[in-house]
Structures are given as C-alpha cells and as structure tokens.
Amino acid sequence: MPDAVKDRVKLILKLAEDIFNAVPMTIPKEWISSDLTLAQLRVLLVLFTQGPSRMSAISSVLGIAMPTATGIMDKLVKKKYVVRESDPQDRRAVICRLSGQGRHIVSRIWLTAQFDLRKLLDGMTAEQLDKIGDAVGILFDNVLLQTGKVAEGGAE
C-alpha cells in the first residue's frame, strides 16, 4: 500500500475514533433492563453474526470451555433467546440458533446505532449529505468486493 494511501487511511481511522470519543454511545434499553449477563450477550452476538452454529464453534470463537458454553446456552434456551435443533447432516450434533426474541434483542444494537447516526447527520446541508452518501456508497461497494457479495437484486 503506497504511503499516500496509508496516510489517508490513518486520517480516516483517526477521525472515526474522534467521532466515537466525542459522541456518547447509547446502550439499548433492553440490554440495561434485561437479565442477560455479558457472557450471554457475547453468545447472542456470535449467533447473530455467524448464524446457526454448533456448540464447539461457539466455544471456540469465544475462547471458552465447552462446559462453560453449554451452561450459558442452557440459560439462553430457558430464557427463549436461543433454540437448539439437531443438525440435519449429523443427528447426534446440536445446532444453536437465535429465536425471534434473541434476534430482536441483538438487532436493537443496529437500531440504536442508526438512531445515533441520524443525530450526527442532523443539521447538515443537502450538499454535505450528498457527499456523505457518496462516501458511504463507495465504502459499501468495497465491502461487497471484499466479501464477494453483490448488491441486492444482483446475482451472486
């Protein structure tokens, strides 16, 4: 990567950090009022980002022992945030996935971030918003390129 590009990336990351430090983060009220532990939230986030997974994969991602992961999962199933199902490829294996309730609580992160972003965009001119929209579009195109995905409506 050329030095000029590295310098620009550094500047963008520094600005993003400055914004992060200047704007107080909002924590979804469901998280504060819920009876979920941090360990349980971590498991929910893994299932949200990785999709239905075996216990061994969850414990590996989190760097915790299988019995610990199983105990956390038992509590999440009891609270109806997670559903256990048998693996169609191997009936002996169990797959864990988020329930509708589990997906809802994790998706509140995005909704809260969206609300916070909307506050950051308040007061900007149409021209400024066009520039930001263009920049976000370019960033999204790069994400699609890096992940090998295509925009909605296109063929993969």
ChimeraX commands (.cxc) that place a marker at each C-alpha (Angstrom):
marker #1 position 0.00,0.00,0.00 radius 0.5
marker #1 position 1.54,3.35,-1.02 radius 0.5
marker #1 position 2.39,5.83,1.74 radius 0.5
marker #1 position -0.19,8.37,0.50 radius 0.5
marker #1 position -2.92,5.75,0.79 radius 0.5
marker #1 position -1.67,4.64,4.23 radius 0.5
marker #1 position -1.74,8.26,5.41 radius 0.5
marker #1 position -5.31,8.74,4.19 radius 0.5
marker #1 position -6.45,5.52,5.88 radius 0.5
marker #1 position -4.75,6.67,9.11 radius 0.5
marker #1 position -6.55,10.02,8.91 radius 0.5
marker #1 position -9.94,8.38,8.32 radius 0.5
marker #1 position -9.41,5.99,11.24 radius 0.5
marker #1 position -8.33,8.89,13.48 radius 0.5
marker #1 position -11.43,10.90,12.52 radius 0.5
marker #1 position -13.64,7.88,13.17 radius 0.5
marker #1 position -12.01,7.46,16.59 radius 0.5
marker #1 position -12.50,11.17,17.33 radius 0.5
marker #1 position -16.19,10.89,16.44 radius 0.5
marker #1 position -16.52,7.76,18.59 radius 0.5
marker #1 position -14.91,9.55,21.56 radius 0.5
marker #1 position -16.91,12.77,21.07 radius 0.5
marker #1 position -20.35,11.19,20.84 radius 0.5
marker #1 position -21.75,9.40,23.87 radius 0.5
marker #1 position -22.82,5.88,22.95 radius 0.5
marker #1 position -26.39,4.83,23.54 radius 0.5
marker #1 position -26.94,1.41,25.06 radius 0.5
marker #1 position -30.22,-0.22,24.04 radius 0.5
marker #1 position -32.64,-0.02,26.98 radius 0.5
marker #1 position -33.48,-3.70,26.51 radius 0.5
marker #1 position -29.90,-4.55,27.41 radius 0.5
marker #1 position -29.87,-2.44,30.54 radius 0.5
marker #1 position -33.23,-3.71,31.75 radius 0.5
marker #1 position -32.64,-7.33,30.75 radius 0.5
marker #1 position -31.33,-10.07,32.98 radius 0.5
marker #1 position -28.69,-11.05,30.41 radius 0.5
marker #1 position -25.10,-11.40,31.52 radius 0.5
marker #1 position -22.19,-10.16,29.42 radius 0.5
marker #1 position -21.29,-13.77,28.60 radius 0.5
marker #1 position -24.83,-14.41,27.37 radius 0.5
marker #1 position -24.74,-11.25,25.23 radius 0.5
marker #1 position -21.47,-12.43,23.70 radius 0.5
marker #1 position -23.07,-15.76,22.73 radius 0.5
marker #1 position -26.05,-13.94,21.21 radius 0.5
marker #1 position -23.68,-11.75,19.18 radius 0.5
marker #1 position -21.80,-14.80,17.90 radius 0.5
marker #1 position -25.04,-16.43,16.78 radius 0.5
marker #1 position -26.20,-13.18,15.20 radius 0.5
marker #1 position -23.01,-12.68,13.20 radius 0.5
marker #1 position -22.19,-16.30,12.39 radius 0.5
marker #1 position -25.66,-17.75,12.13 radius 0.5
marker #1 position -26.74,-21.14,13.48 radius 0.5
marker #1 position -23.70,-22.87,14.98 radius 0.5
marker #1 position -22.57,-25.96,16.83 radius 0.5
marker #1 position -21.56,-25.58,20.46 radius 0.5
marker #1 position -17.94,-26.39,19.62 radius 0.5
marker #1 position -17.81,-23.48,17.16 radius 0.5
marker #1 position -19.35,-21.09,19.68 radius 0.5
marker #1 position -16.97,-22.07,22.46 radius 0.5
marker #1 position -14.04,-21.79,20.06 radius 0.5
marker #1 position -14.98,-18.29,18.83 radius 0.5
marker #1 position -15.42,-17.08,22.42 radius 0.5
marker #1 position -12.34,-18.88,23.72 radius 0.5
marker #1 position -14.25,-20.63,26.49 radius 0.5
marker #1 position -14.52,-24.27,27.54 radius 0.5
marker #1 position -17.37,-26.40,26.19 radius 0.5
marker #1 position -18.98,-26.90,29.63 radius 0.5
marker #1 position -18.98,-23.12,30.17 radius 0.5
marker #1 position -20.54,-22.52,26.74 radius 0.5
marker #1 position -23.12,-25.23,27.41 radius 0.5
marker #1 position -24.09,-23.64,30.73 radius 0.5
marker #1 position -24.51,-20.23,29.10 radius 0.5
marker #1 position -26.53,-21.78,26.27 radius 0.5
marker #1 position -28.80,-23.65,28.71 radius 0.5
marker #1 position -29.74,-20.33,30.30 radius 0.5
marker #1 position -30.33,-18.65,26.92 radius 0.5
marker #1 position -32.60,-21.52,25.83 radius 0.5
marker #1 position -34.51,-21.27,29.11 radius 0.5
marker #1 position -34.95,-17.50,28.53 radius 0.5
marker #1 position -36.16,-18.31,24.98 radius 0.5
marker #1 position -33.39,-16.32,23.23 radius 0.5
marker #1 position -31.90,-19.42,21.60 radius 0.5
marker #1 position -33.33,-22.58,20.06 radius 0.5
marker #1 position -31.49,-25.89,19.88 radius 0.5
marker #1 position -32.06,-28.14,16.86 radius 0.5
marker #1 position -30.49,-31.34,15.59 radius 0.5
marker #1 position -28.07,-30.97,12.72 radius 0.5
marker #1 position -29.63,-32.40,9.53 radius 0.5
marker #1 position -26.14,-33.62,8.43 radius 0.5
marker #1 position -25.42,-35.35,11.76 radius 0.5
marker #1 position -28.38,-36.14,14.02 radius 0.5
marker #1 position -26.01,-36.53,17.01 radius 0.5
marker #1 position -24.89,-32.90,16.74 radius 0.5
marker #1 position -26.88,-29.93,18.01 radius 0.5
marker #1 position -27.16,-26.61,16.23 radius 0.5
marker #1 position -27.99,-23.47,18.19 radius 0.5
marker #1 position -29.74,-20.52,16.56 radius 0.5
marker #1 position -31.29,-17.29,17.70 radius 0.5
marker #1 position -35.02,-17.33,18.33 radius 0.5
marker #1 position -37.13,-14.39,17.16 radius 0.5
marker #1 position -36.76,-12.88,20.63 radius 0.5
marker #1 position -32.98,-13.36,20.53 radius 0.5
marker #1 position -32.71,-11.80,17.08 radius 0.5
marker #1 position -34.81,-8.85,18.27 radius 0.5
marker #1 position -32.61,-8.02,21.24 radius 0.5
marker #1 position -29.41,-8.19,19.19 radius 0.5
marker #1 position -30.88,-6.21,16.30 radius 0.5
marker #1 position -31.52,-3.39,18.77 radius 0.5
marker #1 position -27.78,-2.66,18.50 radius 0.5
marker #1 position -28.23,-1.68,14.87 radius 0.5
marker #1 position -31.41,0.28,15.54 radius 0.5
marker #1 position -29.68,2.20,18.32 radius 0.5
marker #1 position -26.65,2.87,16.12 radius 0.5
marker #1 position -28.98,4.05,13.35 radius 0.5
marker #1 position -30.67,6.46,15.77 radius 0.5
marker #1 position -27.28,7.77,16.90 radius 0.5
marker #1 position -26.13,8.20,13.29 radius 0.5
marker #1 position -29.30,10.11,12.46 radius 0.5
marker #1 position -28.46,12.54,15.29 radius 0.5
marker #1 position -24.97,13.01,13.80 radius 0.5
marker #1 position -26.48,13.85,10.40 radius 0.5
marker #1 position -28.96,16.38,11.80 radius 0.5
marker #1 position -28.17,19.94,10.75 radius 0.5
marker #1 position -26.17,19.04,7.66 radius 0.5
marker #1 position -26.93,20.60,4.31 radius 0.5
marker #1 position -28.20,18.62,1.33 radius 0.5
marker #1 position -24.77,19.04,-0.30 radius 0.5
marker #1 position -22.97,17.66,2.76 radius 0.5
marker #1 position -25.39,14.74,2.95 radius 0.5
marker #1 position -24.78,14.01,-0.76 radius 0.5
marker #1 position -21.03,13.83,-0.09 radius 0.5
marker #1 position -21.51,11.54,2.88 radius 0.5
marker #1 position -23.91,9.37,0.85 radius 0.5
marker #1 position -21.35,9.11,-1.93 radius 0.5
marker #1 position -18.60,8.16,0.52 radius 0.5
marker #1 position -20.76,5.55,2.26 radius 0.5
marker #1 position -21.75,4.14,-1.15 radius 0.5
marker #1 position -18.08,3.78,-2.11 radius 0.5
marker #1 position -17.34,2.09,1.21 radius 0.5
marker #1 position -20.26,-0.30,0.72 radius 0.5
marker #1 position -19.09,-1.17,-2.81 radius 0.5
marker #1 position -15.69,-2.04,-1.35 radius 0.5
marker #1 position -17.32,-4.21,1.34 radius 0.5
marker #1 position -19.19,-6.10,-1.38 radius 0.5
marker #1 position -15.98,-6.51,-3.36 radius 0.5
marker #1 position -14.04,-7.80,-0.33 radius 0.5
marker #1 position -16.77,-10.21,0.75 radius 0.5
marker #1 position -17.51,-11.45,-2.75 radius 0.5
marker #1 position -21.14,-10.38,-2.47 radius 0.5
marker #1 position -23.17,-8.29,-4.85 radius 0.5
marker #1 position -25.72,-5.57,-4.20 radius 0.5
marker #1 position -29.34,-6.61,-3.54 radius 0.5
marker #1 position -31.11,-7.66,-6.66 radius 0.5
marker #1 position -27.87,-8.79,-8.37 radius 0.5
marker #1 position -26.63,-12.31,-8.94 radius 0.5
marker #1 position -24.02,-13.80,-6.63 radius 0.5
marker link #1:1,2 radius 0.2
marker link #1:2,3 radius 0.2
marker link #1:3,4 radius 0.2
marker link #1:4,5 radius 0.2
marker link #1:5,6 radius 0.2
marker link #1:6,7 radius 0.2
marker link #1:7,8 radius 0.2
marker link #1:8,9 radius 0.2
marker link #1:9,10 radius 0.2
marker link #1:10,11 radius 0.2
marker link #1:11,12 radius 0.2
marker link #1:12,13 radius 0.2
marker link #1:13,14 radius 0.2
marker link #1:14,15 radius 0.2
marker link #1:15,16 radius 0.2
marker link #1:16,17 radius 0.2
marker link #1:17,18 radius 0.2
marker link #1:18,19 radius 0.2
marker link #1:19,20 radius 0.2
marker link #1:20,21 radius 0.2
marker link #1:21,22 radius 0.2
marker link #1:22,23 radius 0.2
marker link #1:23,24 radius 0.2
marker link #1:24,25 radius 0.2
marker link #1:25,26 radius 0.2
marker link #1:26,27 radius 0.2
marker link #1:27,28 radius 0.2
marker link #1:28,29 radius 0.2
marker link #1:29,30 radius 0.2
marker link #1:30,31 radius 0.2
marker link #1:31,32 radius 0.2
marker link #1:32,33 radius 0.2
marker link #1:33,34 radius 0.2
marker link #1:34,35 radius 0.2
marker link #1:35,36 radius 0.2
marker link #1:36,37 radius 0.2
marker link #1:37,38 radius 0.2
marker link #1:38,39 radius 0.2
marker link #1:39,40 radius 0.2
marker link #1:40,41 radius 0.2
marker link #1:41,42 radius 0.2
marker link #1:42,43 radius 0.2
marker link #1:43,44 radius 0.2
marker link #1:44,45 radius 0.2
marker link #1:45,46 radius 0.2
marker link #1:46,47 radius 0.2
marker link #1:47,48 radius 0.2
marker link #1:48,49 radius 0.2
marker link #1:49,50 radius 0.2
marker link #1:50,51 radius 0.2
marker link #1:51,52 radius 0.2
marker link #1:52,53 radius 0.2
marker link #1:53,54 radius 0.2
marker link #1:54,55 radius 0.2
marker link #1:55,56 radius 0.2
marker link #1:56,57 radius 0.2
marker link #1:57,58 radius 0.2
marker link #1:58,59 radius 0.2
marker link #1:59,60 radius 0.2
marker link #1:60,61 radius 0.2
marker link #1:61,62 radius 0.2
marker link #1:62,63 radius 0.2
marker link #1:63,64 radius 0.2
marker link #1:64,65 radius 0.2
marker link #1:65,66 radius 0.2
marker link #1:66,67 radius 0.2
marker link #1:67,68 radius 0.2
marker link #1:68,69 radius 0.2
marker link #1:69,70 radius 0.2
marker link #1:70,71 radius 0.2
marker link #1:71,72 radius 0.2
marker link #1:72,73 radius 0.2
marker link #1:73,74 radius 0.2
marker link #1:74,75 radius 0.2
marker link #1:75,76 radius 0.2
marker link #1:76,77 radius 0.2
marker link #1:77,78 radius 0.2
marker link #1:78,79 radius 0.2
marker link #1:79,80 radius 0.2
marker link #1:80,81 radius 0.2
marker link #1:81,82 radius 0.2
marker link #1:82,83 radius 0.2
marker link #1:83,84 radius 0.2
marker link #1:84,85 radius 0.2
marker link #1:85,86 radius 0.2
marker link #1:86,87 radius 0.2
marker link #1:87,88 radius 0.2
marker link #1:88,89 radius 0.2
marker link #1:89,90 radius 0.2
marker link #1:90,91 radius 0.2
marker link #1:91,92 radius 0.2
marker link #1:92,93 radius 0.2
marker link #1:93,94 radius 0.2
marker link #1:94,95 radius 0.2
marker link #1:95,96 radius 0.2
marker link #1:96,97 radius 0.2
marker link #1:97,98 radius 0.2
marker link #1:98,99 radius 0.2
marker link #1:99,100 radius 0.2
marker link #1:100,101 radius 0.2
marker link #1:101,102 radius 0.2
marker link #1:102,103 radius 0.2
marker link #1:103,104 radius 0.2
marker link #1:104,105 radius 0.2
marker link #1:105,106 radius 0.2
marker link #1:106,107 radius 0.2
marker link #1:107,108 radius 0.2
marker link #1:108,109 radius 0.2
marker link #1:109,110 radius 0.2
marker link #1:110,111 radius 0.2
marker link #1:111,112 radius 0.2
marker link #1:112,113 radius 0.2
marker link #1:113,114 radius 0.2
marker link #1:114,115 radius 0.2
marker link #1:115,116 radius 0.2
marker link #1:116,117 radius 0.2
marker link #1:117,118 radius 0.2
marker link #1:118,119 radius 0.2
marker link #1:119,120 radius 0.2
marker link #1:120,121 radius 0.2
marker link #1:121,122 radius 0.2
marker link #1:122,123 radius 0.2
marker link #1:123,124 radius 0.2
marker link #1:124,125 radius 0.2
marker link #1:125,126 radius 0.2
marker link #1:126,127 radius 0.2
marker link #1:127,128 radius 0.2
marker link #1:128,129 radius 0.2
marker link #1:129,130 radius 0.2
marker link #1:130,131 radius 0.2
marker link #1:131,132 radius 0.2
marker link #1:132,133 radius 0.2
marker link #1:133,134 radius 0.2
marker link #1:134,135 radius 0.2
marker link #1:135,136 radius 0.2
marker link #1:136,137 radius 0.2
marker link #1:137,138 radius 0.2
marker link #1:138,139 radius 0.2
marker link #1:139,140 radius 0.2
marker link #1:140,141 radius 0.2
marker link #1:141,142 radius 0.2
marker link #1:142,143 radius 0.2
marker link #1:143,144 radius 0.2
marker link #1:144,145 radius 0.2
marker link #1:145,146 radius 0.2
marker link #1:146,147 radius 0.2
marker link #1:147,148 radius 0.2
marker link #1:148,149 radius 0.2
marker link #1:149,150 radius 0.2
marker link #1:150,151 radius 0.2
marker link #1:151,152 radius 0.2
marker link #1:152,153 radius 0.2
marker link #1:153,154 radius 0.2
marker link #1:154,155 radius 0.2
marker link #1:155,156 radius 0.2
view
